[in-house]
Amino acid sequence: MSFHFIKDQDFADFLTDLIRAKIVVGPVAKTSRQQEKFVFARLTRVQDLRLDYDVTILPPKKEFFPAKQDLLRFDGPRVKACLEPVEKVLFGVHFYDVKALDMTDALFKEKNEDRNYTAHREAATIVVSNIRKVFPRAFWASIGAEVKPRGHDAWLTQIVGGCVFETGTLKGEALLKFGRFSEASADQVAAARRANEDMGKQCLEQLKGTSASNAKKVRAAFGKEELWTKFAEDCFSCGSCNTVCPTCYCFDVQDWWNIDQKSGARTRTWDACLTEDFAKISLGAGAAENFREERAERFRHRFMRKAAYLNEKLGGPACVGCGRCSAACTADIADPTTVINSIPEA
Protein backbone atom coordinates (compact mmCIF):
# COMPACT_ATOMS: atom_id res chain seq x y z
CA MET A 1 0.00 0.00 0.00
CA SER A 2 1.30 3.44 -0.90
CA PHE A 3 -0.01 7.01 -1.02
CA HIS A 4 0.41 9.29 -4.01
CA PHE A 5 -0.82 12.74 -5.03
CA ILE A 6 -1.99 14.10 -8.35
CA LYS A 7 -2.66 17.80 -8.94
CA ASP A 8 -6.04 19.00 -10.17
CA GLN A 9 -4.53 20.24 -13.44
CA ASP A 10 -3.02 16.80 -14.15
CA PHE A 11 -6.10 14.71 -13.43
CA ALA A 12 -7.74 15.11 -16.86
CA ASP A 13 -4.57 13.95 -18.63
CA PHE A 14 -4.34 10.94 -16.31
CA LEU A 15 -7.90 9.88 -17.06
CA THR A 16 -7.53 10.58 -20.79
CA ASP A 17 -4.51 8.31 -21.05
CA LEU A 18 -6.28 5.65 -18.99
CA ILE A 19 -9.33 5.73 -21.27
CA ARG A 20 -7.09 5.40 -24.33
CA ALA A 21 -5.33 2.36 -22.91
CA LYS A 22 -8.16 0.49 -21.18
CA ILE A 23 -11.91 0.02 -20.96
CA VAL A 24 -12.93 2.42 -18.20
CA VAL A 25 -16.39 2.36 -16.61
CA GLY A 26 -17.47 5.17 -14.31
CA PRO A 27 -20.44 7.20 -13.04
CA VAL A 28 -22.06 9.42 -15.67
CA ALA A 29 -25.13 11.64 -15.53
CA LYS A 30 -28.47 10.40 -16.81
CA THR A 31 -30.71 13.44 -16.85
CA SER A 32 -34.46 13.45 -16.39
CA ARG A 33 -37.09 16.15 -16.17
CA GLN A 34 -37.37 15.71 -12.41
CA GLN A 35 -33.75 15.35 -11.37
CA GLU A 36 -30.28 14.33 -12.39
CA LYS A 37 -29.52 10.65 -11.86
CA PHE A 38 -26.40 8.60 -12.43
CA VAL A 39 -25.39 5.27 -13.96
CA PHE A 40 -22.18 3.33 -14.43
CA ALA A 41 -21.27 3.41 -18.13
CA ARG A 42 -18.20 3.14 -20.32
CA LEU A 43 -16.26 6.38 -20.53
CA THR A 44 -15.16 7.72 -23.89
CA ARG A 45 -14.15 11.18 -22.71
CA VAL A 46 -13.08 12.77 -19.44
CA GLN A 47 -15.95 15.26 -19.35
CA ASP A 48 -18.52 12.53 -18.81
CA LEU A 49 -17.08 11.29 -15.51
CA ARG A 50 -19.07 12.58 -12.52
CA LEU A 51 -17.27 11.90 -9.27
CA ASP A 52 -19.67 14.30 -7.53
CA TYR A 53 -22.55 11.81 -7.89
CA ASP A 54 -24.61 10.80 -4.87
CA VAL A 55 -25.62 7.25 -5.87
CA THR A 56 -26.11 5.35 -9.12
CA ILE A 57 -29.47 3.87 -10.14
CA LEU A 58 -28.02 0.36 -10.33
CA PRO A 59 -24.98 -0.83 -8.37
CA PRO A 60 -21.66 -1.70 -10.02
CA LYS A 61 -22.33 -5.43 -9.52
CA LYS A 62 -24.02 -5.28 -12.94
CA GLU A 63 -20.56 -5.16 -14.51
CA PHE A 64 -19.84 -8.68 -13.21
CA PHE A 65 -23.34 -10.05 -12.69
CA PRO A 66 -25.48 -8.53 -15.49
CA ALA A 67 -29.26 -8.38 -15.25
CA LYS A 68 -29.29 -10.81 -18.19
CA GLN A 69 -26.33 -13.11 -18.85
CA ASP A 70 -25.88 -16.02 -21.23
CA LEU A 71 -24.27 -18.96 -19.43
CA LEU A 72 -23.90 -21.16 -22.51
CA ARG A 73 -25.03 -21.34 -26.13
CA PHE A 74 -26.02 -24.52 -27.89
CA ASP A 75 -26.62 -25.68 -31.45
CA GLY A 76 -27.76 -29.27 -31.57
CA PRO A 77 -25.12 -31.37 -29.78
CA ARG A 78 -22.59 -28.52 -29.77
CA VAL A 79 -22.40 -26.53 -26.55
CA LYS A 80 -20.17 -23.51 -25.86
CA ALA A 81 -19.68 -21.81 -22.50
CA CYS A 82 -20.11 -18.03 -22.49
CA LEU A 83 -17.20 -17.29 -20.20
CA GLU A 84 -15.89 -14.15 -21.86
CA PRO A 85 -14.37 -11.84 -19.21
CA VAL A 86 -13.15 -8.44 -20.35
CA GLU A 87 -10.45 -6.46 -18.55
CA LYS A 88 -11.76 -3.12 -17.38
CA VAL A 89 -11.21 -0.39 -14.81
CA LEU A 90 -14.24 0.40 -12.67
CA PHE A 91 -13.49 3.98 -11.69
CA GLY A 92 -15.22 6.07 -9.03
CA VAL A 93 -16.98 3.42 -6.96
CA HIS A 94 -18.21 4.45 -3.53
CA PHE A 95 -16.91 2.42 -0.59
CA TYR A 96 -20.34 1.00 0.34
CA ASP A 97 -20.62 -0.57 -3.11
CA VAL A 98 -17.20 -2.16 -2.63
CA LYS A 99 -18.49 -3.66 0.62
CA ALA A 100 -21.44 -5.06 -1.35
CA LEU A 101 -19.08 -6.52 -3.95
CA ASP A 102 -17.06 -8.13 -1.17
CA MET A 103 -20.23 -9.87 -0.01
CA THR A 104 -21.13 -10.99 -3.51
CA ASP A 105 -17.57 -12.26 -4.00
CA ALA A 106 -17.87 -14.40 -0.89
CA LEU A 107 -21.29 -15.77 -1.79
CA PHE A 108 -20.39 -16.64 -5.38
CA LYS A 109 -17.13 -18.29 -4.32
CA GLU A 110 -18.76 -20.39 -1.63
CA LYS A 111 -18.86 -24.16 -2.20
CA ASN A 112 -19.16 -24.47 -6.01
CA GLU A 113 -17.55 -21.30 -7.33
CA ASP A 114 -19.61 -19.40 -9.90
CA ARG A 115 -17.04 -18.68 -12.60
CA ASN A 116 -19.60 -16.76 -14.65
CA TYR A 117 -19.27 -14.12 -11.92
CA THR A 118 -15.74 -14.55 -10.57
CA ALA A 119 -14.04 -14.54 -13.98
CA HIS A 120 -15.48 -11.08 -14.72
CA ARG A 121 -14.71 -9.88 -11.21
CA GLU A 122 -11.06 -10.99 -11.41
CA ALA A 123 -10.59 -9.17 -14.72
CA ALA A 124 -11.52 -5.82 -13.17
CA THR A 125 -9.51 -3.12 -11.43
CA ILE A 126 -11.61 -1.14 -8.95
CA VAL A 127 -10.85 2.44 -7.98
CA VAL A 128 -12.86 3.92 -5.11
CA SER A 129 -13.69 7.62 -5.10
CA ASN A 130 -14.49 9.45 -1.88
CA ILE A 131 -18.13 10.42 -1.48
CA ARG A 132 -18.55 14.08 -2.41
CA LYS A 133 -22.34 14.29 -2.20
CA VAL A 134 -24.50 12.22 0.16
CA PHE A 135 -27.70 10.65 -1.19
CA PRO A 136 -30.66 11.86 0.94
CA ARG A 137 -31.87 8.30 1.58
CA ALA A 138 -28.41 6.90 2.42
CA PHE A 139 -27.56 5.59 5.89
CA TRP A 140 -24.18 3.95 5.25
CA ALA A 141 -22.66 5.82 8.21
CA SER A 142 -24.81 3.90 10.71
CA ILE A 143 -24.73 0.32 9.42
CA GLY A 144 -22.07 -2.36 9.33
CA ALA A 145 -19.25 -0.24 10.72
CA GLU A 146 -17.48 -3.45 11.71
CA VAL A 147 -17.21 -4.48 8.04
CA LYS A 148 -14.51 -2.65 6.09
CA PRO A 149 -14.25 -2.56 2.26
CA ARG A 150 -11.55 -4.89 0.94
CA GLY A 151 -12.13 -5.55 -2.75
CA HIS A 152 -10.77 -2.33 -4.22
CA ASP A 153 -7.38 -1.81 -5.80
CA ALA A 154 -7.00 1.93 -5.22
CA TRP A 155 -8.78 4.78 -3.43
CA LEU A 156 -8.98 8.32 -4.84
CA THR A 157 -9.78 11.14 -2.42
CA GLN A 158 -10.23 14.78 -3.41
CA ILE A 159 -8.49 17.32 -1.19
CA VAL A 160 -7.39 20.91 -1.71
CA GLY A 161 -5.28 21.18 -4.86
CA GLY A 162 -5.72 17.65 -6.12
CA CYS A 163 -6.35 14.05 -5.11
CA VAL A 164 -4.65 11.51 -2.88
CA PHE A 165 -4.39 8.16 -4.65
CA GLU A 166 -3.95 5.25 -2.26
CA THR A 167 -2.97 1.97 -3.87
CA GLY A 168 -3.71 -1.35 -2.23
CA THR A 169 -2.82 -3.95 -4.85
CA LEU A 170 -0.51 -4.43 -7.81
CA LYS A 171 -3.44 -3.60 -10.09
CA GLY A 172 -3.77 -0.26 -8.33
CA GLU A 173 -0.04 0.39 -8.57
CA ALA A 174 -0.17 -0.32 -12.32
CA LEU A 175 -2.43 2.70 -12.85
CA LEU A 176 0.24 5.14 -11.64
CA LYS A 177 2.06 5.00 -14.98
CA PHE A 178 -0.85 6.80 -16.67
CA GLY A 179 -0.51 9.99 -14.61
CA ARG A 180 1.92 12.49 -13.13
CA PHE A 181 1.87 11.34 -9.52
CA SER A 182 4.14 12.38 -6.69
CA GLU A 183 4.52 10.87 -3.24
CA ALA A 184 1.78 12.15 -0.93
CA SER A 185 2.88 14.03 2.15
CA ALA A 186 1.75 13.12 5.65
CA ASP A 187 -0.47 16.23 5.69
CA GLN A 188 -2.11 15.22 2.41
CA VAL A 189 -2.77 11.69 3.67
CA ALA A 190 -4.28 13.11 6.86
CA ALA A 191 -6.46 15.49 4.83
CA ALA A 192 -7.73 12.58 2.74
CA ARG A 193 -8.58 10.61 5.87
CA ARG A 194 -10.54 13.55 7.29
CA ALA A 195 -12.38 14.07 4.00
CA ASN A 196 -13.63 10.47 4.05
CA GLU A 197 -14.53 10.48 7.74
CA ASP A 198 -16.38 13.82 7.66
CA MET A 199 -18.84 12.77 4.94
CA GLY A 200 -20.49 10.30 7.31
CA LYS A 201 -21.80 13.23 9.36
CA GLN A 202 -23.93 14.27 6.37
CA CYS A 203 -26.00 11.06 6.32
CA LEU A 204 -29.47 12.28 7.24
CA GLU A 205 -30.95 8.83 7.85
CA GLN A 206 -29.67 6.82 10.79
CA LEU A 207 -30.15 3.19 11.75
CA LYS A 208 -30.39 2.82 15.51
CA GLY A 209 -28.56 0.10 17.40
CA THR A 210 -25.66 -2.15 16.46
CA SER A 211 -25.61 -4.84 13.79
CA ALA A 212 -25.83 -7.49 16.50
CA SER A 213 -28.73 -5.89 18.37
CA ASN A 214 -30.66 -5.28 15.15
CA ALA A 215 -30.12 -8.85 13.99
CA LYS A 216 -31.41 -10.09 17.34
CA LYS A 217 -34.58 -8.00 17.33
CA VAL A 218 -35.37 -8.66 13.66
CA ARG A 219 -35.09 -12.42 14.24
CA ALA A 220 -37.20 -12.15 17.38
CA ALA A 221 -39.92 -10.37 15.39
CA PHE A 222 -40.30 -13.25 12.91
CA GLY A 223 -43.53 -14.52 14.48
CA LYS A 224 -45.15 -11.09 14.85
CA GLU A 225 -47.40 -11.50 11.83
CA GLU A 226 -49.48 -8.39 12.52
CA LEU A 227 -46.32 -6.27 12.45
CA TRP A 228 -45.18 -7.60 9.07
CA THR A 229 -48.70 -7.35 7.65
CA LYS A 230 -48.72 -3.69 8.60
CA PHE A 231 -45.27 -3.07 7.10
CA ALA A 232 -46.27 -4.75 3.83
CA GLU A 233 -49.77 -3.32 3.55
CA ASP A 234 -48.92 -1.05 0.61
CA CYS A 235 -46.40 -3.37 -1.09
CA PHE A 236 -46.97 -3.82 -4.85
CA SER A 237 -44.76 -6.94 -4.97
CA CYS A 238 -42.88 -5.26 -7.82
CA GLY A 239 -39.37 -6.27 -6.70
CA SER A 240 -37.88 -2.82 -7.29
CA CYS A 241 -36.09 -2.93 -3.94
CA ASN A 242 -34.43 -6.22 -4.96
CA THR A 243 -33.53 -5.00 -8.43
CA VAL A 244 -31.52 -2.00 -7.26
CA CYS A 245 -29.94 -3.69 -4.23
CA PRO A 246 -26.15 -4.13 -4.44
CA THR A 247 -26.19 -7.26 -2.26
CA CYS A 248 -29.11 -9.18 -3.81
CA TYR A 249 -27.80 -12.11 -5.83
CA CYS A 250 -30.80 -14.34 -6.61
CA PHE A 251 -31.32 -15.33 -10.24
CA ASP A 252 -33.49 -17.49 -12.47
CA VAL A 253 -32.14 -19.73 -15.27
CA GLN A 254 -34.04 -20.57 -18.45
CA ASP A 255 -33.25 -22.09 -21.83
CA TRP A 256 -34.26 -19.95 -24.80
CA TRP A 257 -34.69 -21.72 -28.14
CA ASN A 258 -34.36 -20.15 -31.56
CA ILE A 259 -36.99 -20.70 -34.23
CA ASP A 260 -34.99 -23.62 -35.66
CA GLN A 261 -35.64 -25.50 -32.39
CA LYS A 262 -32.03 -26.68 -32.38
CA SER A 263 -30.02 -23.67 -31.24
CA GLY A 264 -30.39 -21.25 -28.38
CA ALA A 265 -28.92 -20.16 -25.08
CA ARG A 266 -29.13 -20.91 -21.39
CA THR A 267 -29.58 -17.53 -19.74
CA ARG A 268 -29.79 -16.28 -16.20
CA THR A 269 -31.65 -13.15 -15.16
CA TRP A 270 -31.96 -11.32 -11.88
CA ASP A 271 -34.81 -12.56 -9.71
CA ALA A 272 -36.58 -10.83 -6.83
CA CYS A 273 -37.91 -12.36 -3.63
CA LEU A 274 -40.60 -9.67 -3.28
CA THR A 275 -42.39 -10.80 -6.45
CA GLU A 276 -45.40 -13.09 -6.16
CA ASP A 277 -43.98 -16.11 -8.00
CA PHE A 278 -40.47 -16.15 -6.54
CA ALA A 279 -41.25 -18.91 -4.05
CA LYS A 280 -43.68 -20.79 -6.30
CA ILE A 281 -42.63 -24.35 -7.10
CA SER A 282 -44.07 -27.07 -9.30
CA LEU A 283 -45.61 -30.16 -7.74
CA GLY A 284 -46.11 -31.87 -11.11
CA ALA A 285 -49.30 -32.62 -13.03
CA GLY A 286 -50.06 -28.91 -13.28
CA ALA A 287 -50.07 -28.37 -9.52
CA ALA A 288 -47.95 -25.77 -7.71
CA GLU A 289 -47.18 -24.54 -4.22
CA ASN A 290 -46.14 -21.06 -3.14
CA PHE A 291 -44.43 -21.18 0.24
CA ARG A 292 -44.36 -17.36 0.58
CA GLU A 293 -47.72 -16.53 -0.91
CA GLU A 294 -48.56 -13.48 1.20
CA ARG A 295 -46.95 -10.05 0.81
CA ALA A 296 -46.12 -9.92 4.50
CA GLU A 297 -44.18 -13.19 4.24
CA ARG A 298 -42.11 -11.90 1.33
CA PHE A 299 -41.53 -8.53 3.00
CA ARG A 300 -40.42 -10.24 6.20
CA HIS A 301 -38.09 -12.56 4.28
CA ARG A 302 -36.27 -9.60 2.70
CA PHE A 303 -35.56 -8.02 6.08
CA MET A 304 -34.53 -11.30 7.63
CA ARG A 305 -32.01 -11.77 4.81
CA LYS A 306 -30.66 -8.22 5.01
CA ALA A 307 -30.47 -7.81 8.76
CA ALA A 308 -30.09 -11.28 10.30
CA TYR A 309 -29.75 -14.45 8.22
CA LEU A 310 -26.38 -13.74 6.58
CA ASN A 311 -24.64 -11.84 9.38
CA GLU A 312 -22.59 -14.74 10.66
CA LYS A 313 -21.44 -15.69 7.16
CA LEU A 314 -20.61 -12.14 6.04
CA GLY A 315 -19.40 -10.67 9.32
CA GLY A 316 -22.19 -8.11 9.34
CA PRO A 317 -25.58 -7.27 7.80
CA ALA A 318 -26.23 -7.93 4.11
CA CYS A 319 -27.05 -4.27 3.67
CA VAL A 320 -24.60 -1.42 3.07
CA GLY A 321 -26.90 1.57 3.55
CA CYS A 322 -26.83 2.90 -0.01
CA GLY A 323 -30.51 3.94 0.11
CA ARG A 324 -31.35 2.66 -3.38
CA CYS A 325 -34.24 0.50 -2.17
CA SER A 326 -35.80 3.45 -0.34
CA ALA A 327 -35.70 5.60 -3.46
CA ALA A 328 -36.90 2.88 -5.84
CA CYS A 329 -39.93 1.84 -3.78
CA THR A 330 -43.09 3.34 -5.31
CA ALA A 331 -44.99 2.97 -2.05
CA ASP A 332 -42.03 4.27 -0.01
CA ILE A 333 -42.17 1.38 2.47
CA ALA A 334 -38.82 -0.32 1.78
CA ASP A 335 -36.57 2.00 3.80
CA PRO A 336 -34.56 -0.24 6.18
CA THR A 337 -34.14 2.56 8.72
CA THR A 338 -37.90 3.07 9.00
CA VAL A 339 -38.69 -0.64 9.23
CA ILE A 340 -35.88 -1.81 11.51
CA ASN A 341 -36.10 1.22 13.81
CA SER A 342 -39.86 0.50 14.17
CA ILE A 343 -39.39 -3.08 15.33
CA PRO A 344 -39.57 -3.34 19.15
CA GLU A 345 -36.44 -4.43 20.97
CA ALA A 346 -36.15 -8.16 21.54
C-alpha positions in Angstrom: 0.0 0.0 0.0 1.3 3.4 -0.9 0.0 7.0 -1.0 0.4 9.3 -4.0 -0.8 12.7 -5.0 -2.0 14.1 -8.4 -2.7 17.8 -8.9 -6.0 19.0 -10.2 -4.5 20.2 -13.4 -3.0 16.8 -14.1 -6.1 14.7 -13.4 -7.7 15.1 -16.9 -4.6 14.0 -18.6 -4.3 10.9 -16.3 -7.9 9.9 -17.1 -7.5 10.6 -20.8 -4.5 8.3 -21.1 -6.3 5.7 -19.0 -9.3 5.7 -21.3 -7.1 5.4 -24.3 -5.3 2.4 -22.9 -8.2 0.5 -21.2 -11.9 0.0 -21.0 -12.9 2.4 -18.2 -16.4 2.4 -16.6 -17.5 5.2 -14.3 -20.4 7.2 -13.0 -22.1 9.4 -15.7 -25.1 11.6 -15.5 -28.5 10.4 -16.8 -30.7 13.4 -16.8 -34.5 13.4 -16.4 -37.1 16.2 -16.2 -37.4 15.7 -12.4 -33.8 15.4 -11.4 -30.3 14.3 -12.4 -29.5 10.6 -11.9 -26.4 8.6 -12.4 -25.4 5.3 -14.0 -22.2 3.3 -14.4 -21.3 3.4 -18.1 -18.2 3.1 -20.3 -16.3 6.4 -20.5 -15.2 7.7 -23.9 -14.1 11.2 -22.7 -13.1 12.8 -19.4 -15.9 15.3 -19.3 -18.5 12.5 -18.8 -17.1 11.3 -15.5 -19.1 12.6 -12.5 -17.3 11.9 -9.3 -19.7 14.3 -7.5 -22.6 11.8 -7.9 -24.6 10.8 -4.9 -25.6 7.2 -5.9 -26.1 5.3 -9.1 -29.5 3.9 -10.1 -28.0 0.4 -10.3 -25.0 -0.8 -8.4 -21.7 -1.7 -10.0 -22.3 -5.4 -9.5 -24.0 -5.3 -12.9 -20.6 -5.2 -14.5 -19.8 -8.7 -13.2 -23.3 -10.1 -12.7 -25.5 -8.5 -15.5 -29.3 -8.4 -15.2 -29.3 -10.8 -18.2 -26.3 -13.1 -18.8 -25.9 -16.0 -21.2 -24.3 -19.0 -19.4 -23.9 -21.2 -22.5 -25.0 -21.3 -26.1 -26.0 -24.5 -27.9 -26.6 -25.7 -31.4 -27.8 -29.3 -31.6 -25.1 -31.4 -29.8 -22.6 -28.5 -29.8 -22.4 -26.5 -26.5 -20.2 -23.5 -25.9 -19.7 -21.8 -22.5 -20.1 -18.0 -22.5 -17.2 -17.3 -20.2 -15.9 -14.1 -21.9 -14.4 -11.8 -19.2 -13.2 -8.4 -20.4 -10.4 -6.5 -18.5 -11.8 -3.1 -17.4 -11.2 -0.4 -14.8 -14.2 0.4 -12.7 -13.5 4.0 -11.7 -15.2 6.1 -9.0 -17.0 3.4 -7.0 -18.2 4.5 -3.5 -16.9 2.4 -0.6 -20.3 1.0 0.3 -20.6 -0.6 -3.1 -17.2 -2.2 -2.6 -18.5 -3.7 0.6 -21.4 -5.1 -1.4 -19.1 -6.5 -4.0 -17.1 -8.1 -1.2 -20.2 -9.9 0.0 -21.1 -11.0 -3.5 -17.6 -12.3 -4.0 -17.9 -14.4 -0.9 -21.3 -15.8 -1.8 -20.4 -16.6 -5.4 -17.1 -18.3 -4.3 -18.8 -20.4 -1.6 -18.9 -24.2 -2.2 -19.2 -24.5 -6.0 -17.5 -21.3 -7.3 -19.6 -19.4 -9.9 -17.0 -18.7 -12.6 -19.6 -16.8 -14.6 -19.3 -14.1 -11.9 -15.7 -14.5 -10.6 -14.0 -14.5 -14.0 -15.5 -11.1 -14.7 -14.7 -9.9 -11.2 -11.1 -11.0 -11.4 -10.6 -9.2 -14.7 -11.5 -5.8 -13.2 -9.5 -3.1 -11.4 -11.6 -1.1 -8.9 -10.9 2.4 -8.0 -12.9 3.9 -5.1 -13.7 7.6 -5.1 -14.5 9.4 -1.9 -18.1 10.4 -1.5 -18.5 14.1 -2.4 -22.3 14.3 -2.2 -24.5 12.2 0.2 -27.7 10.6 -1.2 -30.7 11.9 0.9 -31.9 8.3 1.6 -28.4 6.9 2.4 -27.6 5.6 5.9 -24.2 3.9 5.3 -22.7 5.8 8.2 -24.8 3.9 10.7 -24.7 0.3 9.4 -22.1 -2.4 9.3 -19.2 -0.2 10.7 -17.5 -3.4 11.7 -17.2 -4.5 8.0 -14.5 -2.6 6.1 -14.2 -2.6 2.3 -11.6 -4.9 0.9 -12.1 -5.6 -2.8 -10.8 -2.3 -4.2 -7.4 -1.8 -5.8 -7.0 1.9 -5.2 -8.8 4.8 -3.4 -9.0 8.3 -4.8 -9.8 11.1 -2.4 -10.2 14.8 -3.4 -8.5 17.3 -1.2 -7.4 20.9 -1.7 -5.3 21.2 -4.9 -5.7 17.6 -6.1 -6.3 14.0 -5.1 -4.7 11.5 -2.9 -4.4 8.2 -4.7 -4.0 5.3 -2.3 -3.0 2.0 -3.9 -3.7 -1.3 -2.2 -2.8 -4.0 -4.9 -0.5 -4.4 -7.8 -3.4 -3.6 -10.1 -3.8 -0.3 -8.3 0.0 0.4 -8.6 -0.2 -0.3 -12.3 -2.4 2.7 -12.8 0.2 5.1 -11.6 2.1 5.0 -15.0 -0.9 6.8 -16.7 -0.5 10.0 -14.6 1.9 12.5 -13.1 1.9 11.3 -9.5 4.1 12.4 -6.7 4.5 10.9 -3.2 1.8 12.1 -0.9 2.9 14.0 2.2 1.7 13.1 5.7 -0.5 16.2 5.7 -2.1 15.2 2.4 -2.8 11.7 3.7 -4.3 13.1 6.9 -6.5 15.5 4.8 -7.7 12.6 2.7 -8.6 10.6 5.9 -10.5 13.5 7.3 -12.4 14.1 4.0 -13.6 10.5 4.0 -14.5 10.5 7.7 -16.4 13.8 7.7 -18.8 12.8 4.9 -20.5 10.3 7.3 -21.8 13.2 9.4 -23.9 14.3 6.4 -26.0 11.1 6.3 -29.5 12.3 7.2 -31.0 8.8 7.8 -29.7 6.8 10.8 -30.2 3.2 11.7 -30.4 2.8 15.5 -28.6 0.1 17.4 -25.7 -2.2 16.5 -25.6 -4.8 13.8 -25.8 -7.5 16.5 -28.7 -5.9 18.4 -30.7 -5.3 15.1 -30.1 -8.8 14.0 -31.4 -10.1 17.3 -34.6 -8.0 17.3 -35.4 -8.7 13.7 -35.1 -12.4 14.2 -37.2 -12.1 17.4 -39.9 -10.4 15.4 -40.3 -13.2 12.9 -43.5 -14.5 14.5 -45.1 -11.1 14.9 -47.4 -11.5 11.8 -49.5 -8.4 12.5 -46.3 -6.3 12.5 -45.2 -7.6 9.1 -48.7 -7.3 7.7 -48.7 -3.7 8.6 -45.3 -3.1 7.1 -46.3 -4.8 3.8 -49.8 -3.3 3.6 -48.9 -1.1 0.6 -46.4 -3.4 -1.1 -47.0 -3.8 -4.8 -44.8 -6.9 -5.0 -42.9 -5.3 -7.8 -39.4 -6.3 -6.7 -37.9 -2.8 -7.3 -36.1 -2.9 -3.9 -34.4 -6.2 -5.0 -33.5 -5.0 -8.4 -31.5 -2.0 -7.3 -29.9 -3.7 -4.2 -26.1 -4.1 -4.4 -26.2 -7.3 -2.3 -29.1 -9.2 -3.8 -27.8 -12.1 -5.8 -30.8 -14.3 -6.6 -31.3 -15.3 -10.2 -33.5 -17.5 -12.5 -32.1 -19.7 -15.3 -34.0 -20.6 -18.5 -33.2 -22.1 -21.8 -34.3 -20.0 -24.8 -34.7 -21.7 -28.1 -34.4 -20.1 -31.6 -37.0 -20.7 -34.2 -35.0 -23.6 -35.7 -35.6 -25.5 -32.4 -32.0 -26.7 -32.4 -30.0 -23.7 -31.2 -30.4 -21.2 -28.4 -28.9 -20.2 -25.1 -29.1 -20.9 -21.4 -29.6 -17.5 -19.7 -29.8 -16.3 -16.2 -31.6 -13.1 -15.2 -32.0 -11.3 -11.9 -34.8 -12.6 -9.7 -36.6 -10.8 -6.8 -37.9 -12.4 -3.6 -40.6 -9.7 -3.3 -42.4 -10.8 -6.5 -45.4 -13.1 -6.2 -44.0 -16.1 -8.0 -40.5 -16.1 -6.5 -41.2 -18.9 -4.1 -43.7 -20.8 -6.3 -42.6 -24.3 -7.1 -44.1 -27.1 -9.3 -45.6 -30.2 -7.7 -46.1 -31.9 -11.1 -49.3 -32.6 -13.0 -50.1 -28.9 -13.3 -50.1 -28.4 -9.5 -48.0 -25.8 -7.7 -47.2 -24.5 -4.2 -46.1 -21.1 -3.1 -44.4 -21.2 0.2 -44.4 -17.4 0.6 -47.7 -16.5 -0.9 -48.6 -13.5 1.2 -47.0 -10.1 0.8 -46.1 -9.9 4.5 -44.2 -13.2 4.2 -42.1 -11.9 1.3 -41.5 -8.5 3.0 -40.4 -10.2 6.2 -38.1 -12.6 4.3 -36.3 -9.6 2.7 -35.6 -8.0 6.1 -34.5 -11.3 7.6 -32.0 -11.8 4.8 -30.7 -8.2 5.0 -30.5 -7.8 8.8 -30.1 -11.3 10.3 -29.8 -14.4 8.2 -26.4 -13.7 6.6 -24.6 -11.8 9.4 -22.6 -14.7 10.7 -21.4 -15.7 7.2 -20.6 -12.1 6.0 -19.4 -10.7 9.3 -22.2 -8.1 9.3 -25.6 -7.3 7.8 -26.2 -7.9 4.1 -27.1 -4.3 3.7 -24.6 -1.4 3.1 -26.9 1.6 3.6 -26.8 2.9 0.0 -30.5 3.9 0.1 -31.3 2.7 -3.4 -34.2 0.5 -2.2 -35.8 3.4 -0.3 -35.7 5.6 -3.5 -36.9 2.9 -5.8 -39.9 1.8 -3.8 -43.1 3.3 -5.3 -45.0 3.0 -2.1 -42.0 4.3 0.0 -42.2 1.4 2.5 -38.8 -0.3 1.8 -36.6 2.0 3.8 -34.6 -0.2 6.2 -34.1 2.6 8.7 -37.9 3.1 9.0 -38.7 -0.6 9.2 -35.9 -1.8 11.5 -36.1 1.2 13.8 -39.9 0.5 14.2 -39.4 -3.1 15.3 -39.6 -3.3 19.2 -36.4 -4.4 21.0 -36.1 -8.2 21.5 
